[in-house]
């Protein structure tokens, strides 16, 4: 079975794209077949894997708005993962899809066209809560939230969880929040540790271990068009993402939980108090 995981956070600068590329490469190292889908018009994932978006004639934009077969767009990368790339044209997709009936299901419909050849599909969501992010959540089995461990970084988590609740209610009842992935983490500071503990307690979310350390090695990898698992294989960052990938594989084998409505959750919280 294919596990489809959306990596989402409407705040930029939280290492979302880095996490998609690195987790994908780590899963490939474990022997899994992996497809990465770039849903950000900035096309950072596409560029970071060594593909210049300006050289592409077709992209995920054509799959979502022109009904092009995704198999005709997918590119093999040097990191052992396949990529459904993006270009700046994707910025028009939100407008094109706004008036389309069933727009929330457009990504799921595209992925359903693929053969069951992938163990994992990772969706790199744009830094917003617009049509593309909602469509990604509708197509996903779970959502992973990368989070920089700073106070301002967690302010949008509640909004994202509200969106997840709405998606569960209207378009994907089986969507699960897999947890928060701490990124750009400096465990030497009390502030980073305090923010991480606050997130877990406030939103009752699992924390995916281990935290991803802050290191310049992540900035160097895109320049080589590879993930950190290729450019700095023994670095702390690469090692952390390998552990995260292994933990996600374990997480994917859990039975699905029955979704709890926001009303029931609030009722339980009140009873506990």
C-alpha positions as CSV (number, residue, x, y, z in Angstrom):
1,X,0.0,0.0,0.0
2,X,1.1,3.6,-0.7
3,X,1.4,6.0,2.2
4,X,0.7,9.6,1.2
5,X,2.1,12.1,3.6
6,X,1.6,15.9,3.4
7,X,4.3,18.0,4.9
8,X,2.6,21.3,5.7
9,X,3.1,24.5,7.6
10,X,1.8,27.8,6.3
11,X,4.8,29.6,7.8
12,X,7.8,29.7,5.6
13,X,11.4,29.1,6.7
14,X,10.7,26.0,8.8
15,X,12.8,23.6,6.7
16,X,9.7,22.1,5.1
17,X,11.2,21.5,1.6
18,X,14.5,20.4,3.2
19,X,12.5,17.8,5.2
20,X,10.6,16.5,2.2
21,X,13.9,16.0,0.2
22,X,15.8,14.5,3.1
23,X,13.0,12.2,4.3
24,X,12.4,11.1,0.8
25,X,16.1,10.3,0.2
26,X,16.3,8.5,3.6
27,X,13.2,6.3,2.7
28,X,14.8,5.5,-0.6
29,X,18.0,4.4,1.3
30,X,15.7,2.0,3.3
31,X,14.6,0.4,0.0
32,X,11.3,2.2,-0.4
33,X,10.1,3.6,-3.7
34,X,9.3,7.3,-3.2
35,X,7.6,10.0,-5.2
36,X,8.0,13.6,-4.1
37,X,5.4,16.1,-5.3
38,X,6.4,19.8,-5.4
39,X,3.2,21.9,-4.8
40,X,5.0,25.2,-4.1
41,X,5.1,27.7,-7.0
42,X,8.6,28.7,-5.8
43,X,9.7,25.3,-6.9
44,X,12.4,25.1,-4.2
45,X,12.1,21.3,-4.0
46,X,12.5,20.9,-7.7
47,X,15.6,23.2,-7.7
48,X,17.1,21.6,-4.7
49,X,17.1,18.2,-6.4
50,X,19.1,19.5,-9.3
51,X,16.4,20.4,-11.8
52,X,16.0,23.9,-13.1
53,X,12.3,24.7,-13.2
54,X,12.9,27.1,-16.2
55,X,14.0,24.2,-18.3
56,X,10.8,22.3,-17.9
57,X,8.0,22.2,-20.5
58,X,5.5,20.4,-18.3
59,X,5.0,20.3,-14.6
60,X,2.5,19.6,-11.8
61,X,0.6,22.7,-13.0
62,X,-0.3,20.9,-16.2
63,X,-1.3,17.8,-14.2
64,X,-3.7,19.7,-12.0
65,X,-5.2,22.2,-14.4
66,X,-4.8,20.5,-17.8
67,X,-5.4,16.9,-16.8
68,X,-2.0,15.8,-18.1
69,X,-1.1,12.2,-17.1
70,X,1.3,12.6,-14.1
71,X,3.4,9.7,-15.5
72,X,4.4,12.0,-18.4
73,X,5.8,14.6,-16.0
74,X,7.6,12.6,-13.3
75,X,11.4,12.8,-13.3
76,X,13.9,10.5,-11.8
77,X,16.5,12.2,-9.6
78,X,20.0,11.3,-8.5
79,X,18.8,10.9,-4.9
80,X,16.9,7.7,-5.8
81,X,13.5,9.3,-5.6
82,X,11.0,10.3,-8.3
83,X,9.8,13.9,-8.5
84,X,6.6,15.6,-9.8
85,X,8.2,19.0,-10.4
86,X,6.8,22.5,-10.1
87,X,7.4,25.7,-11.9
88,X,6.2,29.3,-11.4
89,X,3.2,28.5,-13.5
90,X,1.8,26.8,-10.4
91,X,1.0,30.2,-9.0
92,X,-1.9,30.4,-11.4
93,X,-3.3,27.1,-10.3
94,X,-5.0,28.5,-7.2
95,X,-7.0,30.9,-9.4
96,X,-7.7,28.3,-12.1
97,X,-9.0,25.8,-9.5
98,X,-11.1,28.3,-7.5
99,X,-14.1,27.9,-9.9
100,X,-13.6,24.2,-10.5
101,X,-16.1,21.7,-9.0
102,X,-14.3,19.2,-6.8
103,X,-11.1,21.3,-6.7
104,X,-10.3,19.8,-3.3
105,X,-9.9,16.4,-4.9
106,X,-7.7,17.4,-7.8
107,X,-4.4,16.1,-6.3
108,X,-6.0,12.9,-5.1
109,X,-7.4,12.4,-8.6
110,X,-4.0,12.9,-10.2
111,X,-2.3,10.5,-7.8
112,X,-4.9,7.9,-8.3
113,X,-3.8,7.7,-12.0
114,X,-0.5,6.4,-11.0
115,X,0.2,2.7,-10.8
116,X,0.6,1.3,-7.3
117,X,4.4,1.4,-7.6
118,X,5.3,3.8,-4.8
119,X,5.6,2.9,-1.2
120,X,5.5,6.6,-0.2
121,X,4.3,9.8,-1.8
122,X,5.4,13.0,0.0
123,X,3.6,16.2,-0.7
124,X,5.5,19.4,-0.3
125,X,2.8,21.9,0.5
126,X,3.0,25.7,-0.3
127,X,3.4,28.1,2.7
128,X,-0.3,28.9,2.8
129,X,-3.7,27.4,3.7
130,X,-5.1,27.8,0.2
131,X,-6.6,25.5,-2.4
132,X,-3.4,23.5,-3.0
133,X,-2.8,22.8,0.6
134,X,-6.4,21.8,1.2
135,X,-6.2,19.5,-1.9
136,X,-2.9,18.0,-0.6
137,X,-4.5,17.3,2.8
138,X,-7.5,15.7,1.0
139,X,-5.2,13.4,-0.8
140,X,-3.1,12.5,2.2
141,X,-3.2,9.7,4.8
142,X,-1.4,11.9,7.3
143,X,0.1,15.3,7.8
144,X,3.5,16.1,9.2
145,X,4.2,19.6,10.6
146,X,7.8,20.8,10.4
147,X,8.3,23.4,13.1
148,X,11.2,25.7,13.9
149,X,11.6,25.8,17.7
150,X,11.0,29.5,18.2
151,X,8.0,31.2,19.7
152,X,6.7,32.9,16.6
153,X,7.0,29.7,14.6
154,X,4.2,27.9,16.4
155,X,1.6,30.7,16.2
156,X,0.1,29.3,13.0
157,X,-0.2,25.7,14.2
158,X,-3.7,26.2,15.5
159,X,-4.8,27.6,12.2
160,X,-3.4,24.6,10.4
161,X,-5.1,22.2,12.8
162,X,-8.4,24.0,12.2
163,X,-7.9,23.4,8.5
164,X,-7.1,19.8,9.1
165,X,-10.4,19.5,11.1
166,X,-12.3,21.0,8.2
167,X,-10.7,18.6,5.8
168,X,-11.6,15.7,8.0
169,X,-15.2,16.9,8.2
170,X,-15.7,17.6,4.5
171,X,-13.2,15.9,2.2
172,X,-11.0,13.3,4.0
173,X,-12.3,11.7,7.1
174,X,-9.3,9.5,7.4
175,X,-6.7,12.2,7.6
176,X,-4.4,11.9,10.6
177,X,-2.0,14.4,12.2
178,X,1.2,12.4,12.5
179,X,2.9,15.0,14.6
180,X,5.4,17.8,14.8
181,X,8.9,17.6,13.4
182,X,11.2,20.0,15.3
183,X,13.6,21.6,12.8
184,X,16.5,24.1,13.0
185,X,16.8,22.9,16.6
186,X,19.4,24.1,18.9
187,X,19.1,21.9,22.0
188,X,21.7,24.1,23.8
189,X,19.1,26.8,24.4
190,X,16.4,26.7,27.0
191,X,14.1,28.6,24.6
192,X,14.1,25.9,22.0
193,X,13.4,23.2,24.5
194,X,10.6,25.2,26.1
195,X,8.9,26.0,22.8
196,X,9.0,22.3,21.9
197,X,7.4,21.3,25.2
198,X,4.8,24.0,24.9
199,X,3.7,22.7,21.4
200,X,3.3,19.2,22.6
201,X,1.3,20.2,25.6
202,X,-0.8,22.9,24.0
203,X,-2.0,21.0,20.9
204,X,-1.6,17.4,22.2
205,X,0.5,16.4,19.2
206,X,3.2,13.7,19.0
207,X,6.7,14.9,18.5
208,X,8.6,13.1,15.8
209,X,12.1,12.3,17.0
210,X,14.9,13.2,16.8
211,X,14.8,17.0,16.4
212,X,16.6,18.1,13.3
213,X,19.7,20.1,14.3
214,X,20.6,23.5,12.9
215,X,23.6,23.2,10.6
216,X,25.1,25.0,7.6
217,X,25.2,21.6,5.8
218,X,21.6,22.0,4.9
219,X,22.2,25.3,3.0
220,X,25.1,23.7,1.0
221,X,23.1,20.7,-0.3
222,X,20.7,22.5,-2.7
223,X,23.7,24.1,-4.5
224,X,24.8,20.6,-5.4
225,X,21.3,19.6,-6.5
226,X,21.2,16.8,-3.9
227,X,19.8,16.2,-0.5
228,X,22.1,16.3,2.6
229,X,22.1,12.5,2.7
230,X,24.2,12.7,-0.5
231,X,26.3,15.8,0.1
232,X,27.1,15.2,3.8
233,X,26.2,11.6,4.5
234,X,27.7,11.4,8.0
235,X,26.6,14.8,9.3
236,X,24.3,15.2,12.3
237,X,21.5,16.5,10.0
238,X,21.7,13.5,7.7
239,X,21.8,11.1,10.6
240,X,18.7,12.8,12.2
241,X,16.7,12.5,9.0
242,X,17.5,8.8,8.6
243,X,16.2,8.2,12.2
244,X,13.1,10.3,11.4
245,X,12.5,8.3,8.2
246,X,12.8,5.0,10.2
247,X,10.3,6.3,12.8
248,X,7.9,7.3,10.1
249,X,8.0,3.8,8.6
250,X,7.1,2.5,12.1
251,X,4.4,5.1,12.4
252,X,2.9,4.1,9.0
253,X,2.3,0.6,10.3
254,X,0.0,1.6,13.1
255,X,-3.7,1.0,12.7
256,X,-5.7,4.1,11.8
257,X,-7.4,5.9,14.6
258,X,-11.0,6.9,14.4
259,X,-11.3,10.7,13.9
260,X,-12.6,12.6,16.9
261,X,-14.7,15.7,16.2
262,X,-13.7,19.1,17.6
263,X,-16.9,19.1,19.7
264,X,-16.1,15.7,21.3
265,X,-12.5,16.7,21.8
266,X,-13.6,19.9,23.6
267,X,-16.0,17.9,25.7
268,X,-13.3,15.5,26.8
269,X,-10.9,18.3,27.6
270,X,-13.6,19.9,29.8
271,X,-14.3,16.7,31.5
272,X,-10.6,16.2,32.3
273,X,-10.5,19.7,33.8
